[in-house]
Amino acid sequence: MYYRIRGTSRYMSVSNNAYVGFYNWIGARGWTRNGTRLISDYNHQAMSLYSKDNGYIYAWDEYTVLDVRFVG
């Protein structure tokens, strides 16, 4: 599954360093929904928050794993 910012060609993906960001299609990597979690198809880690002070989102199980609510 891929998540795109509506009206753009930017897709939510994971960098080689596990950062979550929005990249062009060439850099896009997919996600799998597992209950309330998003799991990166690239590194098989859950979307997580490093810390409240840092605020960066990662795909890394050792950080605080985020529950995601899907609306549609």
Backbone atoms as SQL, in Angstrom:
CREATE TABLE atoms (id INTEGER PRIMARY KEY, chain TEXT, resi INTEGER, resn TEXT, atom TEXT, x REAL, y REAL, z REAL);
INSERT INTO atoms VALUES
  (1, 'A', 1, 'MET', 'N', 0.844, -1.147, 0.000),
  (2, 'A', 1, 'MET', 'CA', 0.000, 0.000, 0.000),
  (3, 'A', 1, 'MET', 'C', 0.909, 1.235, 0.000),
  (4, 'A', 2, 'TYR', 'N', 0.517, 2.241, -0.751),
  (5, 'A', 2, 'TYR', 'CA', 1.273, 3.481, -0.807),
  (6, 'A', 2, 'TYR', 'C', 0.375, 4.627, -0.363),
  (7, 'A', 3, 'TYR', 'N', 0.956, 5.605, 0.333),
  (8, 'A', 3, 'TYR', 'CA', 0.219, 6.767, 0.799),
  (9, 'A', 3, 'TYR', 'C', 0.834, 8.002, 0.158),
  (10, 'A', 4, 'ARG', 'N', -0.018, 8.761, -0.535),
  (11, 'A', 4, 'ARG', 'CA', 0.433, 9.935, -1.285),
  (12, 'A', 4, 'ARG', 'C', -0.255, 11.177, -0.738),
  (13, 'A', 5, 'ILE', 'N', 0.466, 12.283, -0.730),
  (14, 'A', 5, 'ILE', 'CA', -0.153, 13.561, -0.397),
  (15, 'A', 5, 'ILE', 'C', -1.035, 13.935, -1.581),
  (16, 'A', 6, 'ARG', 'N', -2.317, 14.081, -1.340),
  (17, 'A', 6, 'ARG', 'CA', -3.278, 14.371, -2.409),
  (18, 'A', 6, 'ARG', 'C', -2.839, 15.573, -3.230),
  (19, 'A', 7, 'GLY', 'N', -2.903, 15.427, -4.543),
  (20, 'A', 7, 'GLY', 'CA', -2.569, 16.509, -5.459),
  (21, 'A', 7, 'GLY', 'C', -1.073, 16.677, -5.714),
  (22, 'A', 8, 'THR', 'N', -0.260, 15.765, -5.184),
  (23, 'A', 8, 'THR', 'CA', 1.185, 15.842, -5.387),
  (24, 'A', 8, 'THR', 'C', 1.706, 14.491, -5.868),
  (25, 'A', 9, 'SER', 'N', 2.999, 14.436, -6.115),
  (26, 'A', 9, 'SER', 'CA', 3.640, 13.164, -6.449),
  (27, 'A', 9, 'SER', 'C', 4.576, 12.741, -5.311),
  (28, 'A', 10, 'ARG', 'N', 4.228, 13.117, -4.078),
  (29, 'A', 10, 'ARG', 'CA', 5.028, 12.793, -2.902),
  (30, 'A', 10, 'ARG', 'C', 4.363, 11.645, -2.141),
  (31, 'A', 11, 'TYR', 'N', 5.140, 10.584, -1.921),
  (32, 'A', 11, 'TYR', 'CA', 4.644, 9.368, -1.272),
  (33, 'A', 11, 'TYR', 'C', 5.349, 9.152, 0.063),
  (34, 'A', 12, 'MET', 'N', 4.578, 8.724, 1.079),
  (35, 'A', 12, 'MET', 'CA', 5.168, 8.420, 2.366),
  (36, 'A', 12, 'MET', 'C', 6.050, 7.197, 2.228),
  (37, 'A', 13, 'SER', 'N', 7.266, 7.312, 2.705),
  (38, 'A', 13, 'SER', 'CA', 8.228, 6.250, 2.515),
  (39, 'A', 13, 'SER', 'C', 9.231, 6.248, 3.657),
  (40, 'A', 14, 'VAL', 'N', 10.178, 5.337, 3.578),
  (41, 'A', 14, 'VAL', 'CA', 11.216, 5.181, 4.603),
  (42, 'A', 14, 'VAL', 'C', 12.572, 5.297, 3.928),
  (43, 'A', 15, 'SER', 'N', 13.438, 6.127, 4.523),
  (44, 'A', 15, 'SER', 'CA', 14.793, 6.278, 3.992),
  (45, 'A', 15, 'SER', 'C', 15.662, 5.096, 4.417),
  (46, 'A', 16, 'ASN', 'N', 16.874, 5.053, 3.917),
  (47, 'A', 16, 'ASN', 'CA', 17.813, 3.999, 4.308),
  (48, 'A', 16, 'ASN', 'C', 18.132, 4.034, 5.794),
  (49, 'A', 17, 'ASN', 'N', 17.912, 5.183, 6.441),
  (50, 'A', 17, 'ASN', 'CA', 18.174, 5.336, 7.878),
  (51, 'A', 17, 'ASN', 'C', 16.912, 5.225, 8.724),
  (52, 'A', 18, 'ALA', 'N', 15.841, 4.713, 8.134),
  (53, 'A', 18, 'ALA', 'CA', 14.558, 4.460, 8.805),
  (54, 'A', 18, 'ALA', 'C', 13.728, 5.711, 9.066),
  (55, 'A', 19, 'TYR', 'N', 14.129, 6.887, 8.532),
  (56, 'A', 19, 'TYR', 'CA', 13.302, 8.082, 8.659),
  (57, 'A', 19, 'TYR', 'C', 12.055, 7.935, 7.789),
  (58, 'A', 20, 'VAL', 'N', 10.929, 8.386, 8.311),
  (59, 'A', 20, 'VAL', 'CA', 9.710, 8.434, 7.506),
  (60, 'A', 20, 'VAL', 'C', 9.623, 9.844, 6.925),
  (61, 'A', 21, 'GLY', 'N', 9.389, 9.912, 5.630),
  (62, 'A', 21, 'GLY', 'CA', 9.252, 11.192, 4.956),
  (63, 'A', 21, 'GLY', 'C', 8.446, 11.024, 3.690),
  (64, 'A', 22, 'PHE', 'N', 8.339, 12.081, 2.920),
  (65, 'A', 22, 'PHE', 'CA', 7.588, 12.041, 1.673),
  (66, 'A', 22, 'PHE', 'C', 8.552, 12.241, 0.514),
  (67, 'A', 23, 'TYR', 'N', 8.559, 11.279, -0.377),
  (68, 'A', 23, 'TYR', 'CA', 9.528, 11.220, -1.461),
  (69, 'A', 23, 'TYR', 'C', 8.813, 11.061, -2.795),
  (70, 'A', 24, 'ASN', 'N', 9.514, 11.332, -3.880),
  (71, 'A', 24, 'ASN', 'CA', 8.971, 11.090, -5.208),
  (72, 'A', 24, 'ASN', 'C', 8.759, 9.592, -5.413),
  (73, 'A', 25, 'TRP', 'N', 8.050, 9.242, -6.455),
  (74, 'A', 25, 'TRP', 'CA', 7.724, 7.852, -6.731),
  (75, 'A', 25, 'TRP', 'C', 8.963, 6.956, -6.787),
  (76, 'A', 26, 'ILE', 'N', 10.055, 7.464, -7.335),
  (77, 'A', 26, 'ILE', 'CA', 11.276, 6.663, -7.450),
  (78, 'A', 26, 'ILE', 'C', 11.760, 6.215, -6.077),
  (79, 'A', 27, 'GLY', 'N', 11.569, 7.028, -5.050),
  (80, 'A', 27, 'GLY', 'CA', 11.999, 6.678, -3.704),
  (81, 'A', 27, 'GLY', 'C', 10.915, 6.059, -2.844),
  (82, 'A', 28, 'ALA', 'N', 9.731, 5.851, -3.415),
  (83, 'A', 28, 'ALA', 'CA', 8.602, 5.365, -2.616),
  (84, 'A', 28, 'ALA', 'C', 8.777, 3.910, -2.202),
  (85, 'A', 29, 'ARG', 'N', 8.407, 3.664, -0.961),
  (86, 'A', 29, 'ARG', 'CA', 8.390, 2.303, -0.428),
  (87, 'A', 29, 'ARG', 'C', 7.046, 2.114, 0.253),
  (88, 'A', 30, 'GLY', 'N', 6.487, 0.941, 0.105),
  (89, 'A', 30, 'GLY', 'CA', 5.133, 0.690, 0.573),
  (90, 'A', 30, 'GLY', 'C', 5.016, 0.392, 2.054),
  (91, 'A', 31, 'TRP', 'N', 3.764, 0.263, 2.466),
  (92, 'A', 31, 'TRP', 'CA', 3.399, -0.005, 3.849),
  (93, 'A', 31, 'TRP', 'C', 2.354, -1.110, 3.909),
  (94, 'A', 32, 'THR', 'N', 2.315, -1.803, 5.024),
  (95, 'A', 32, 'THR', 'CA', 1.284, -2.801, 5.286),
  (96, 'A', 32, 'THR', 'C', 0.564, -2.415, 6.567),
  (97, 'A', 33, 'ARG', 'N', -0.765, -2.433, 6.531),
  (98, 'A', 33, 'ARG', 'CA', -1.553, -2.175, 7.729),
  (99, 'A', 33, 'ARG', 'C', -1.635, -3.456, 8.546),
  (100, 'A', 34, 'ASN', 'N', -1.353, -3.335, 9.837),
  (101, 'A', 34, 'ASN', 'CA', -1.461, -4.468, 10.756),
  (102, 'A', 34, 'ASN', 'C', -2.219, -3.973, 11.979),
  (103, 'A', 35, 'GLY', 'N', -3.531, -4.140, 11.956),
  (104, 'A', 35, 'GLY', 'CA', -4.376, -3.586, 13.017),
  (105, 'A', 35, 'GLY', 'C', -4.305, -2.075, 12.978),
  (106, 'A', 36, 'THR', 'N', -3.823, -1.466, 14.073),
  (107, 'A', 36, 'THR', 'CA', -3.706, -0.002, 14.145),
  (108, 'A', 36, 'THR', 'C', -2.283, 0.465, 13.873),
  (109, 'A', 37, 'ARG', 'N', -1.483, -0.388, 13.295),
  (110, 'A', 37, 'ARG', 'CA', -0.088, -0.036, 13.033),
  (111, 'A', 37, 'ARG', 'C', 0.218, -0.074, 11.548),
  (112, 'A', 38, 'LEU', 'N', 1.176, 0.772, 11.146),
  (113, 'A', 38, 'LEU', 'CA', 1.701, 0.735, 9.787),
  (114, 'A', 38, 'LEU', 'C', 3.090, 0.122, 9.852),
  (115, 'A', 39, 'ILE', 'N', 3.319, -0.886, 9.037),
  (116, 'A', 39, 'ILE', 'CA', 4.593, -1.579, 8.991),
  (117, 'A', 39, 'ILE', 'C', 5.245, -1.288, 7.635),
  (118, 'A', 40, 'SER', 'N', 6.482, -0.859, 7.668),
  (119, 'A', 40, 'SER', 'CA', 7.208, -0.562, 6.441),
  (120, 'A', 40, 'SER', 'C', 7.511, -1.850, 5.681),
  (121, 'A', 41, 'ASP', 'N', 7.198, -1.866, 4.400),
  (122, 'A', 41, 'ASP', 'CA', 7.556, -3.007, 3.552),
  (123, 'A', 41, 'ASP', 'C', 9.059, -3.041, 3.293),
  (124, 'A', 42, 'TYR', 'N', 9.733, -1.929, 3.531),
  (125, 'A', 42, 'TYR', 'CA', 11.176, -1.840, 3.293),
  (126, 'A', 42, 'TYR', 'C', 11.989, -2.523, 4.395),
  (127, 'A', 43, 'ASN', 'N', 11.739, -2.129, 5.660),
  (128, 'A', 43, 'ASN', 'CA', 12.533, -2.709, 6.745),
  (129, 'A', 43, 'ASN', 'C', 11.714, -3.520, 7.748),
  (130, 'A', 44, 'HIS', 'N', 10.413, -3.658, 7.488),
  (131, 'A', 44, 'HIS', 'CA', 9.501, -4.478, 8.300),
  (132, 'A', 44, 'HIS', 'C', 9.423, -4.006, 9.749),
  (133, 'A', 45, 'GLN', 'N', 9.566, -2.703, 9.942),
  (134, 'A', 45, 'GLN', 'CA', 9.477, -2.075, 11.263),
  (135, 'A', 45, 'GLN', 'C', 8.245, -1.184, 11.298),
  (136, 'A', 46, 'ALA', 'N', 7.695, -0.987, 12.501),
  (137, 'A', 46, 'ALA', 'CA', 6.482, -0.185, 12.674),
  (138, 'A', 46, 'ALA', 'C', 6.797, 1.307, 12.694),
  (139, 'A', 47, 'MET', 'N', 5.824, 2.100, 12.260),
  (140, 'A', 47, 'MET', 'CA', 5.943, 3.548, 12.341),
  (141, 'A', 47, 'MET', 'C', 6.023, 3.920, 13.815),
  (142, 'A', 48, 'SER', 'N', 7.003, 4.778, 14.143),
  (143, 'A', 48, 'SER', 'CA', 7.237, 5.089, 15.547),
  (144, 'A', 48, 'SER', 'C', 7.740, 6.522, 15.720),
  (145, 'A', 49, 'LEU', 'N', 7.697, 6.967, 16.965),
  (146, 'A', 49, 'LEU', 'CA', 8.165, 8.297, 17.337),
  (147, 'A', 49, 'LEU', 'C', 9.430, 8.141, 18.164),
  (148, 'A', 50, 'TYR', 'N', 10.485, 8.851, 17.780),
  (149, 'A', 50, 'TYR', 'CA', 11.750, 8.762, 18.512),
  (150, 'A', 50, 'TYR', 'C', 11.577, 9.319, 19.921),
  (151, 'A', 51, 'SER', 'N', 11.086, 10.547, 20.028),
  (152, 'A', 51, 'SER', 'CA', 10.792, 11.158, 21.325),
  (153, 'A', 51, 'SER', 'C', 9.904, 12.372, 21.097),
  (154, 'A', 52, 'LYS', 'N', 9.219, 12.801, 22.143),
  (155, 'A', 52, 'LYS', 'CA', 8.385, 13.999, 22.027),
  (156, 'A', 52, 'LYS', 'C', 9.236, 15.235, 21.761),
  (157, 'A', 53, 'ASP', 'N', 10.443, 15.267, 22.310),
  (158, 'A', 53, 'ASP', 'CA', 11.329, 16.416, 22.101),
  (159, 'A', 53, 'ASP', 'C', 11.875, 16.456, 20.684),
  (160, 'A', 54, 'ASN', 'N', 12.198, 15.292, 20.139),
  (161, 'A', 54, 'ASN', 'CA', 12.772, 15.181, 18.800),
  (162, 'A', 54, 'ASN', 'C', 11.687, 15.360, 17.744),
  (163, 'A', 55, 'GLY', 'N', 10.583, 14.640, 17.873),
  (164, 'A', 55, 'GLY', 'CA', 9.448, 14.767, 16.969),
  (165, 'A', 55, 'GLY', 'C', 9.577, 14.074, 15.622),
  (166, 'A', 56, 'TYR', 'N', 10.692, 13.410, 15.369),
  (167, 'A', 56, 'TYR', 'CA', 10.865, 12.734, 14.087),
  (168, 'A', 56, 'TYR', 'C', 10.135, 11.395, 14.085),
  (169, 'A', 57, 'ILE', 'N', 9.581, 11.050, 12.942),
  (170, 'A', 57, 'ILE', 'CA', 8.885, 9.783, 12.764),
  (171, 'A', 57, 'ILE', 'C', 9.838, 8.820, 12.059),
  (172, 'A', 58, 'TYR', 'N', 9.855, 7.597, 12.532),
  (173, 'A', 58, 'TYR', 'CA', 10.724, 6.553, 11.994),
  (174, 'A', 58, 'TYR', 'C', 9.898, 5.305, 11.705),
  (175, 'A', 59, 'ALA', 'N', 10.511, 4.351, 11.080),
  (176, 'A', 59, 'ALA', 'CA', 9.983, 2.992, 10.997),
  (177, 'A', 59, 'ALA', 'C', 11.009, 2.144, 11.754),
  (178, 'A', 60, 'TRP', 'N', 10.812, 2.075, 13.086),
  (179, 'A', 60, 'TRP', 'CA', 11.794, 1.420, 13.947),
  (180, 'A', 60, 'TRP', 'C', 11.097, 0.952, 15.222),
  (181, 'A', 61, 'ASP', 'N', 11.031, -0.344, 15.425),
  (182, 'A', 61, 'ASP', 'CA', 10.281, -0.935, 16.538),
  (183, 'A', 61, 'ASP', 'C', 10.806, -0.555, 17.920),
  (184, 'A', 62, 'GLU', 'N', 12.061, -0.194, 18.047),
  (185, 'A', 62, 'GLU', 'CA', 12.627, 0.090, 19.367),
  (186, 'A', 62, 'GLU', 'C', 12.218, 1.455, 19.914),
  (187, 'A', 63, 'TYR', 'N', 11.631, 2.315, 19.062),
  (188, 'A', 63, 'TYR', 'CA', 11.123, 3.599, 19.521),
  (189, 'A', 63, 'TYR', 'C', 9.664, 3.414, 19.946),
  (190, 'A', 64, 'THR', 'N', 8.969, 4.497, 20.256),
  (191, 'A', 64, 'THR', 'CA', 7.568, 4.416, 20.670),
  (192, 'A', 64, 'THR', 'C', 6.699, 4.164, 19.444),
  (193, 'A', 65, 'VAL', 'N', 6.202, 2.948, 19.317),
  (194, 'A', 65, 'VAL', 'CA', 5.385, 2.563, 18.160),
  (195, 'A', 65, 'VAL', 'C', 4.050, 3.297, 18.224),
  (196, 'A', 66, 'LEU', 'N', 3.638, 3.835, 17.095),
  (197, 'A', 66, 'LEU', 'CA', 2.412, 4.638, 17.009),
  (198, 'A', 66, 'LEU', 'C', 1.225, 3.800, 16.558),
  (199, 'A', 67, 'ASP', 'N', 0.076, 4.081, 17.156),
  (200, 'A', 67, 'ASP', 'CA', -1.179, 3.524, 16.672),
  (201, 'A', 67, 'ASP', 'C', -1.741, 4.526, 15.675),
  (202, 'A', 68, 'VAL', 'N', -2.233, 4.033, 14.559),
  (203, 'A', 68, 'VAL', 'CA', -2.721, 4.883, 13.479),
  (204, 'A', 68, 'VAL', 'C', -4.213, 4.660, 13.299),
  (205, 'A', 69, 'ARG', 'N', -4.940, 5.748, 13.154),
  (206, 'A', 69, 'ARG', 'CA', -6.377, 5.645, 12.884),
  (207, 'A', 69, 'ARG', 'C', -6.607, 5.953, 11.419),
  (208, 'A', 70, 'PHE', 'N', -7.303, 5.074, 10.749),
  (209, 'A', 70, 'PHE', 'CA', -7.561, 5.234, 9.321),
  (210, 'A', 70, 'PHE', 'C', -8.968, 5.795, 9.134),
  (211, 'A', 71, 'VAL', 'N', -9.057, 6.861, 8.376),
  (212, 'A', 71, 'VAL', 'CA', -10.350, 7.470, 8.059),
  (213, 'A', 71, 'VAL', 'C', -10.498, 7.494, 6.559),
  (214, 'A', 72, 'GLY', 'N', -11.662, 7.424, 6.092),
  (215, 'A', 72, 'GLY', 'CA', -11.750, 7.389, 4.663),
  (216, 'A', 72, 'GLY', 'C', -13.007, 7.837, 4.124);
